[in-house]
């Protein structure tokens, strides 16, 4: 395949502008429409769980009193199972871990700080938020939008959000804010959104791999390769190892002479898997230079072999089944179809976002969870992508009633979420209810502690990342030509973004 070297002219042209930028966000956005529904939790007192051993405290004034203020959090009412937000409001205790953690967290915050917490759910979060900002409606204090393939970035550059670095009541180094998101999502000394323990939306959007433990034994992989968990711990879970396993598996189960959803594969995957492999091999669609200026960094000579290897691997159709290319032409949702195939023991491995794992509760055979593989053993870390569609961030709208007080509230509720909600998801729901083995705990640590927030995909500069994704749906691998043909458009789009971003002062 033709290899090319990509040089971002935009970063060079605007370098001096980035050096001199100094920010204090105070801007307006664009308009939109919405359909909403509301629910609230008031000043109910619930005793904290005795199982909480780590004493975390936000750095807030002693005796902080919000004087009965109703903090309204705008969140997503997404209609697809597994993706609708359930981390903001709970009406009552019902014995399920996440619901009860949310109820207890909200009651604790309401009682301690004399406030109420209201959830405003909508199918059109961005429209609702833009309408509030444009009309300077101060009724929304926080929002938890999806990244949604560049939409959150467009809203940031439109001036909808407060620069979190300018809110003195927020300690960005706190453990209840994902430090990788703080580091990766800050651009030119501005941070308009980040992932926090207020929600589990970034966890369920994180990529990984599940494997069928029985098939791993039955096909002799344990004897040939060893304990897969130990392979990961030893830093030897590499693409070559993974590829050798997957490409050894293929069977036409129904004997009809073609490979389809009735057959057996080494790997089940979706279009978004491509991004996960790119990040897992320590590549990004875009990265920042020393001045915080973003530039395209994927299409380079150094990355060519890695990218070629991903396409060559995924396009082995007898071994790797692209579920979107099959189920999109049927009445079955592609994620449901993929998970059903895995439940039916039709694959050794399946690429997942953690929301997908919950669909495997009914699986009779045990499965395990492991990170995406490294490219090779020279790579130091495993990297796990936070999906650029369904990843959920936390923002403060420009129109909120008081950014400093909202910042205090964010500190308080995020800290309480760290103590209650995160363990409920991580330790109880995921570890105890789904993954079924103690060894997966180490894997979850590896996956969640070193995640990739790829600004090139999250902002989708110029539509480049989306166009690369779509190549898998036609089994096209000529990414170099794609980039060469569109480079002027991509550079122009990125240049406009940087100029607009610099004006957010």
C-alpha positions as CSV (number, residue, x, y, z in Angstrom):
1,X,0.0,0.0,0.0
2,X,1.2,3.5,-0.8
3,X,2.7,5.2,2.3
4,X,2.6,8.9,2.7
5,X,3.8,11.4,5.3
6,X,1.2,13.7,6.7
7,X,2.2,17.2,7.8
8,X,-0.4,19.4,9.5
9,X,-0.1,22.9,8.0
10,X,-2.7,24.2,10.3
11,X,-0.7,23.8,13.4
12,X,2.2,25.6,11.9
13,X,0.1,28.4,10.5
14,X,-1.5,29.1,13.9
15,X,1.3,28.3,16.3
16,X,1.8,31.8,17.4
17,X,-1.9,32.3,18.0
18,X,-1.9,29.4,20.3
19,X,1.1,30.6,22.3
20,X,-0.6,33.9,23.1
21,X,-4.1,32.6,23.9
22,X,-5.6,33.4,27.4
23,X,-9.1,32.3,28.1
24,X,-12.1,33.2,30.1
25,X,-15.1,31.6,28.4
26,X,-18.2,33.8,28.1
27,X,-20.0,33.0,24.9
28,X,-23.4,32.1,23.3
29,X,-24.3,29.1,21.2
30,X,-26.8,28.2,18.5
31,X,-30.4,27.3,18.7
32,X,-32.2,23.9,18.6
33,X,-35.4,22.1,19.5
34,X,-36.1,19.5,22.2
35,X,-38.6,17.2,23.9
36,X,-38.1,16.8,27.6
37,X,-39.4,15.1,30.7
38,X,-38.5,15.8,34.3
39,X,-38.2,14.0,37.6
40,X,-36.8,15.0,41.0
41,X,-35.3,13.8,44.3
42,X,-35.5,16.0,47.3
43,X,-34.0,16.2,50.8
44,X,-34.3,12.5,51.8
45,X,-31.7,11.1,54.1
46,X,-30.2,7.6,53.6
47,X,-27.3,6.3,55.7
48,X,-24.0,5.8,53.9
49,X,-23.0,2.2,53.2
50,X,-20.8,0.7,55.9
51,X,-18.9,-1.1,53.1
52,X,-17.2,2.2,52.0
53,X,-13.7,2.1,53.5
54,X,-12.0,4.9,51.6
55,X,-12.7,8.3,53.1
56,X,-12.8,10.8,50.2
57,X,-13.7,14.4,50.8
58,X,-14.1,17.3,48.4
59,X,-12.2,20.4,49.1
60,X,-15.2,22.6,49.9
61,X,-16.0,25.2,52.5
62,X,-17.0,23.8,55.9
63,X,-20.7,24.0,56.4
64,X,-21.4,24.7,52.8
65,X,-25.1,25.4,52.3
66,X,-26.8,25.7,48.9
67,X,-29.9,27.1,50.7
68,X,-32.4,24.8,49.0
69,X,-31.2,25.4,45.4
70,X,-32.6,22.8,43.0
71,X,-29.6,21.6,40.8
72,X,-30.9,20.4,37.5
73,X,-28.8,18.0,35.5
74,X,-29.7,17.6,31.8
75,X,-29.1,14.0,30.7
76,X,-29.8,11.6,27.8
77,X,-33.0,9.6,27.4
78,X,-31.5,7.4,24.7
79,X,-33.9,4.7,23.5
80,X,-31.4,1.9,22.8
81,X,-31.2,-0.7,25.6
82,X,-28.0,-0.3,27.7
83,X,-27.3,3.3,26.6
84,X,-30.1,5.3,28.3
85,X,-28.7,7.2,31.3
86,X,-29.5,5.6,34.7
87,X,-26.9,7.4,36.8
88,X,-28.5,10.8,37.5
89,X,-31.8,10.0,39.2
90,X,-33.5,7.1,41.1
91,X,-37.0,7.4,42.4
92,X,-36.6,4.9,45.2
93,X,-34.5,2.0,46.5
94,X,-35.3,-1.2,44.6
95,X,-32.4,-3.5,45.5
96,X,-30.4,-3.1,42.3
97,X,-26.8,-1.8,42.7
98,X,-26.7,1.2,40.4
99,X,-30.2,2.4,41.2
100,X,-29.6,2.2,44.9
101,X,-26.2,3.9,44.6
102,X,-27.7,6.8,42.7
103,X,-30.6,7.1,45.2
104,X,-28.3,7.1,48.1
105,X,-25.8,9.4,46.6
106,X,-28.5,12.0,45.8
107,X,-30.0,11.7,49.2
108,X,-26.6,12.2,50.9
109,X,-25.8,15.3,48.9
110,X,-29.3,16.7,49.4
111,X,-29.1,16.3,53.1
112,X,-25.5,17.4,53.6
113,X,-25.6,20.5,51.5
114,X,-29.3,21.5,51.7
115,X,-30.2,21.2,48.1
116,X,-32.3,19.2,45.7
117,X,-31.2,17.3,42.6
118,X,-33.4,17.2,39.6
119,X,-33.0,15.1,36.5
120,X,-34.1,16.5,33.2
121,X,-34.1,13.7,30.6
122,X,-34.4,14.4,26.9
123,X,-33.9,12.6,23.5
124,X,-32.5,15.9,22.2
125,X,-29.9,17.0,24.8
126,X,-28.0,19.2,22.4
127,X,-31.2,21.0,21.2
128,X,-32.4,21.5,24.8
129,X,-29.0,22.8,25.9
130,X,-28.5,25.2,23.0
131,X,-32.0,26.6,23.5
132,X,-31.2,27.2,27.2
133,X,-27.9,28.9,26.5
134,X,-29.2,31.1,23.7
135,X,-32.1,32.3,25.8
136,X,-29.9,32.6,28.9
137,X,-32.2,30.2,30.8
138,X,-30.4,29.5,34.0
139,X,-32.5,26.5,34.9
140,X,-29.9,23.9,33.8
141,X,-26.9,23.7,36.0
142,X,-25.1,20.6,34.6
143,X,-25.4,18.5,31.5
144,X,-24.0,15.1,30.5
145,X,-24.0,14.9,26.7
146,X,-22.6,12.1,24.6
147,X,-19.5,12.9,22.5
148,X,-21.6,11.9,19.5
149,X,-19.0,12.0,16.8
150,X,-18.0,15.7,17.0
151,X,-21.3,17.1,18.2
152,X,-19.9,17.9,21.7
153,X,-16.9,19.6,20.2
154,X,-19.1,21.7,17.9
155,X,-21.1,22.8,20.9
156,X,-17.9,23.6,22.8
157,X,-16.6,25.8,20.0
158,X,-20.0,27.4,19.7
159,X,-19.6,28.7,23.2
160,X,-22.2,26.6,25.0
161,X,-19.9,25.5,27.8
162,X,-18.0,27.1,30.7
163,X,-14.2,26.6,30.6
164,X,-13.7,24.3,33.5
165,X,-10.2,25.5,34.1
166,X,-11.6,28.9,34.9
167,X,-13.9,27.6,37.7
168,X,-11.9,28.0,40.9
169,X,-14.1,25.7,42.9
170,X,-13.3,22.7,40.7
171,X,-10.1,20.8,41.6
172,X,-9.3,19.2,38.3
173,X,-6.7,16.9,39.9
174,X,-9.4,15.2,42.1
175,X,-9.6,11.4,41.6
176,X,-13.3,11.7,40.7
177,X,-12.4,13.3,37.4
178,X,-10.7,11.0,34.9
179,X,-7.2,12.4,34.6
180,X,-6.7,11.1,31.2
181,X,-9.8,12.9,30.0
182,X,-8.6,16.1,31.7
183,X,-5.2,15.7,29.9
184,X,-6.5,14.6,26.5
185,X,-9.5,16.9,26.1
186,X,-7.8,20.1,27.1
187,X,-7.0,22.1,24.0
188,X,-5.0,25.3,24.0
189,X,-5.4,25.7,27.7
190,X,-9.2,25.3,27.6
191,X,-11.2,22.4,29.0
192,X,-14.9,22.6,28.2
193,X,-15.8,19.0,29.0
194,X,-14.4,16.0,30.8
195,X,-15.5,12.6,32.1
196,X,-16.4,12.4,35.8
197,X,-17.6,9.8,38.3
198,X,-21.0,11.6,38.2
199,X,-21.9,9.2,35.4
200,X,-21.0,5.7,34.3
201,X,-21.4,6.7,30.6
202,X,-17.7,6.8,29.9
203,X,-17.2,3.3,31.5
204,X,-20.0,1.7,29.5
205,X,-18.6,3.3,26.3
206,X,-15.1,1.9,26.9
207,X,-13.8,-0.8,24.5
208,X,-12.5,-4.2,25.3
209,X,-12.7,-7.8,24.3
210,X,-14.7,-10.8,25.7
211,X,-13.6,-14.4,25.1
212,X,-15.4,-17.7,25.5
213,X,-13.6,-19.5,28.3
214,X,-14.9,-23.0,27.3
215,X,-13.9,-22.6,23.7
216,X,-10.5,-21.3,24.8
217,X,-10.0,-24.6,26.6
218,X,-11.7,-26.8,24.0
219,X,-9.5,-25.5,21.2
220,X,-6.4,-26.1,23.2
221,X,-5.4,-22.4,23.5
222,X,-4.7,-22.7,27.2
223,X,-2.2,-25.5,26.5
224,X,-0.7,-23.7,23.5
225,X,-0.6,-20.1,24.7
226,X,-1.2,-20.3,28.5
227,X,-3.6,-18.5,30.8
228,X,-4.8,-15.5,28.8
229,X,-5.1,-13.3,31.9
230,X,-1.4,-14.0,32.7
231,X,-0.5,-13.2,29.1
232,X,-2.1,-9.8,29.6
233,X,-0.4,-9.2,33.0
234,X,3.0,-10.1,31.6
235,X,2.5,-7.5,28.8
236,X,2.5,-10.2,26.2
237,X,-1.1,-9.7,24.9
238,X,0.0,-8.5,21.5
239,X,-1.6,-8.2,18.1
240,X,0.4,-11.2,16.7
241,X,-0.8,-13.4,19.5
242,X,-4.4,-12.3,19.1
243,X,-4.3,-12.5,15.3
244,X,-2.8,-16.1,15.5
245,X,-5.7,-17.1,17.7
246,X,-8.5,-15.5,15.7
247,X,-7.2,-16.6,12.2
248,X,-7.1,-20.2,13.3
249,X,-10.9,-20.3,13.8
250,X,-13.5,-20.6,11.1
251,X,-16.3,-23.1,10.4
252,X,-19.3,-23.3,8.1
253,X,-21.6,-24.7,10.7
254,X,-24.7,-25.0,8.5
255,X,-22.7,-26.4,5.5
256,X,-24.3,-24.0,3.0
257,X,-21.0,-23.0,1.5
258,X,-21.0,-19.4,2.6
259,X,-20.0,-17.7,5.9
260,X,-22.9,-15.8,7.5
261,X,-24.5,-15.3,10.9
262,X,-25.1,-19.1,11.3
263,X,-21.4,-19.9,11.3
264,X,-18.4,-19.9,13.6
265,X,-15.7,-17.2,13.7
266,X,-12.6,-16.2,15.6
267,X,-13.9,-12.6,16.1
268,X,-17.1,-10.7,15.9
269,X,-16.7,-6.9,15.4
270,X,-18.4,-3.6,14.4
271,X,-17.3,-0.6,12.5
272,X,-16.1,1.2,15.6
273,X,-13.7,-1.6,16.3
274,X,-11.3,0.0,13.8
275,X,-10.9,3.0,16.1
276,X,-10.3,0.8,19.1
277,X,-7.5,-1.0,17.2
278,X,-6.0,2.3,16.1
279,X,-5.9,3.6,19.7
280,X,-4.8,0.2,21.1
281,X,-1.7,0.4,18.8
282,X,-0.9,3.8,20.3
283,X,-2.1,5.8,17.3
284,X,-4.5,8.7,17.3
285,X,-6.5,10.5,14.6
286,X,-5.2,13.8,16.0
287,X,-3.0,14.9,18.8
288,X,-1.8,18.2,20.3
289,X,1.6,19.8,19.9
290,X,3.5,21.4,22.8
291,X,1.3,24.5,22.6
292,X,-1.9,22.4,22.8
293,X,-2.7,22.9,19.1
294,X,-4.4,19.9,17.5
295,X,-3.0,18.3,14.3
296,X,-3.8,15.2,12.3
297,X,-1.3,12.5,13.3
298,X,-2.7,9.2,12.0
299,X,-1.5,9.0,8.4
300,X,2.2,8.9,8.7
301,X,5.0,6.6,7.4
302,X,5.6,5.4,10.9
303,X,2.0,4.3,11.3
304,X,1.5,2.7,7.9
305,X,2.5,-0.9,8.9
306,X,0.2,-0.8,11.9
307,X,-2.8,0.5,10.0
308,X,-2.2,-1.9,7.1
309,X,-2.1,-4.8,9.6
310,X,-5.5,-3.8,11.1
311,X,-7.3,-3.7,7.8
312,X,-5.7,-6.9,6.6
313,X,-6.7,-8.7,9.8
314,X,-10.3,-7.4,10.0
315,X,-11.0,-8.1,6.3
316,X,-10.3,-11.9,6.7
317,X,-14.0,-12.5,6.3
318,X,-13.9,-16.2,7.1
319,X,-12.4,-15.5,10.5
320,X,-13.6,-12.0,11.4
321,X,-17.4,-11.3,11.1
322,X,-18.4,-7.6,10.5
323,X,-21.8,-7.7,12.2
324,X,-22.9,-4.3,10.9
325,X,-22.3,-5.4,7.3
326,X,-24.6,-8.4,7.9
327,X,-27.3,-7.3,10.3
328,X,-27.8,-3.8,8.9
329,X,-29.6,-5.6,6.0
330,X,-31.9,-7.5,8.3
331,X,-34.5,-6.6,11.0
332,X,-32.1,-7.6,13.8
333,X,-30.1,-4.8,15.5
334,X,-26.4,-5.4,14.8
335,X,-25.4,-5.3,18.5
336,X,-28.2,-7.7,19.5
337,X,-27.2,-10.0,16.6
338,X,-23.6,-9.9,17.5
339,X,-24.2,-10.7,21.2
340,X,-26.7,-13.5,20.3
341,X,-24.0,-15.1,18.2
342,X,-21.5,-14.9,21.0
343,X,-24.0,-16.3,23.5
344,X,-24.6,-19.2,21.0
345,X,-20.9,-20.0,21.1
346,X,-20.3,-18.9,17.5
347,X,-17.1,-17.0,18.2
348,X,-14.1,-17.2,20.5
349,X,-13.7,-13.4,20.8
350,X,-16.0,-10.4,20.5
351,X,-15.2,-6.7,20.5
352,X,-17.3,-4.8,22.9
353,X,-18.1,-1.6,24.5
354,X,-19.0,-2.4,28.1
355,X,-22.7,-1.6,27.6
356,X,-22.7,-4.7,25.3
357,X,-21.5,-6.9,28.1
358,X,-24.7,-6.6,30.0
359,X,-26.5,-8.4,27.2
360,X,-24.4,-11.5,28.0
361,X,-26.1,-12.1,31.4
362,X,-28.1,-15.0,30.0
363,X,-25.0,-16.8,28.5
364,X,-24.7,-20.3,29.9
365,X,-21.0,-20.6,29.2
366,X,-18.6,-18.5,31.2
367,X,-16.7,-15.7,29.5
368,X,-13.9,-13.4,30.4
369,X,-13.0,-9.8,29.7
370,X,-9.6,-8.6,28.5
371,X,-8.2,-5.4,27.0
372,X,-7.5,-4.7,23.4
373,X,-4.1,-6.1,22.5
374,X,-0.9,-4.0,22.2
375,X,0.7,-3.8,18.8
376,X,3.8,-5.5,20.1
377,X,5.8,-6.1,23.3
378,X,7.8,-2.9,22.8
379,X,4.6,-0.9,23.4
380,X,4.5,0.0,27.1
381,X,0.8,0.3,27.8
382,X,-2.6,-1.2,26.8
383,X,-4.9,1.5,25.5
384,X,-8.7,1.3,25.7
385,X,-10.8,3.6,23.6
386,X,-13.7,5.6,25.0
387,X,-16.1,5.5,22.1
388,X,-16.5,8.8,20.3
389,X,-20.2,8.3,19.8
390,X,-21.5,7.0,23.2
391,X,-18.9,8.3,25.6
392,X,-20.6,10.7,28.1
393,X,-19.0,13.9,29.4
394,X,-19.9,16.4,32.0
395,X,-20.3,20.1,31.1
396,X,-21.4,23.3,32.8
397,X,-23.7,25.4,30.5
398,X,-22.8,29.0,30.0
399,X,-26.2,30.0,31.1
400,X,-26.1,28.3,34.5
401,X,-27.0,30.4,37.5
402,X,-23.5,30.5,39.1
403,X,-20.5,28.6,37.7
404,X,-18.6,28.7,41.0
405,X,-21.5,27.2,43.0
406,X,-22.2,24.7,40.3
407,X,-18.5,23.8,40.5
408,X,-18.9,23.2,44.2
409,X,-21.9,21.0,43.6
410,X,-20.0,19.1,40.9
411,X,-17.1,18.5,43.3
412,X,-19.5,17.2,46.0
413,X,-21.7,14.9,43.8
414,X,-18.7,13.6,41.9
415,X,-16.9,12.7,45.1
416,X,-20.0,11.0,46.4
417,X,-20.3,9.1,43.1
418,X,-16.7,7.9,43.5
419,X,-17.6,6.4,46.8
420,X,-21.0,4.9,45.9
421,X,-21.8,4.8,42.1
422,X,-18.4,3.7,40.8
423,X,-18.1,0.7,43.1
424,X,-21.7,-0.2,42.4
425,X,-20.9,-0.4,38.6
426,X,-17.4,-1.6,38.8
427,X,-17.4,-4.0,41.8
428,X,-21.0,-5.2,42.1
429,X,-22.7,-4.9,38.7
430,X,-19.8,-5.6,36.4
431,X,-17.6,-7.9,38.6
432,X,-20.3,-9.7,40.5
433,X,-23.2,-9.9,38.1
434,X,-21.7,-10.2,34.7
435,X,-18.0,-11.2,34.3
436,X,-18.3,-14.1,36.8
437,X,-14.6,-14.5,37.7
438,X,-12.3,-12.8,40.1
439,X,-9.5,-12.7,37.5
440,X,-11.4,-10.2,35.4
441,X,-10.9,-7.6,38.2
442,X,-7.3,-7.2,37.2
443,X,-8.4,-6.8,33.6
444,X,-10.9,-4.1,34.5
445,X,-8.1,-2.2,36.3
446,X,-6.0,-2.3,33.2
447,X,-8.8,-1.3,30.9
448,X,-10.3,1.6,32.9
449,X,-7.1,3.1,34.2
450,X,-5.5,3.8,30.8
451,X,-8.2,4.9,28.4
452,X,-7.8,6.8,25.2
453,X,-9.7,10.0,24.5
454,X,-8.9,10.6,20.9
455,X,-9.6,14.3,20.1
456,X,-9.4,13.5,16.4
457,X,-12.4,11.2,16.6
458,X,-14.3,13.0,19.5
459,X,-14.1,16.3,17.6
460,X,-14.2,14.5,14.2
461,X,-12.2,17.3,12.6
462,X,-13.2,17.6,9.0
463,X,-15.2,14.4,9.2
464,X,-11.9,12.4,8.7
465,X,-12.4,9.8,11.4
466,X,-15.9,9.1,10.3
467,X,-14.8,8.6,6.7
468,X,-12.1,6.2,7.9
469,X,-14.7,4.2,9.9
470,X,-17.0,3.9,7.0
471,X,-14.2,2.3,4.9
472,X,-14.8,-1.0,6.8
473,X,-18.4,-1.2,5.5
474,X,-17.1,-1.6,1.9
475,X,-13.9,-3.4,3.0
476,X,-11.9,-0.6,1.6
477,X,-8.3,-0.2,2.9
478,X,-7.0,2.6,0.8
479,X,-6.9,5.1,3.6
480,X,-3.8,6.9,2.1
481,X,-5.8,7.9,-1.0
482,X,-8.8,8.9,1.2
483,X,-6.6,11.3,3.2
484,X,-4.7,12.6,0.1
485,X,-8.0,13.4,-1.7
486,X,-9.6,15.1,1.3
487,X,-6.6,16.8,2.9
488,X,-7.5,20.3,1.8
489,X,-10.9,19.9,3.2
490,X,-9.6,18.4,6.4
491,X,-7.0,21.1,6.9
492,X,-9.5,23.8,6.2
493,X,-11.9,22.4,8.7
494,X,-9.2,22.1,11.4
495,X,-8.0,25.6,10.7
496,X,-11.5,27.0,11.2
497,X,-11.8,25.0,14.4
498,X,-8.6,26.4,15.8
499,X,-9.5,30.0,14.8
500,X,-13.0,29.7,16.4
501,X,-11.5,28.1,19.5
502,X,-9.0,30.9,19.9
503,X,-11.9,33.4,19.9
504,X,-13.5,31.7,22.9
505,X,-12.1,34.1,25.5
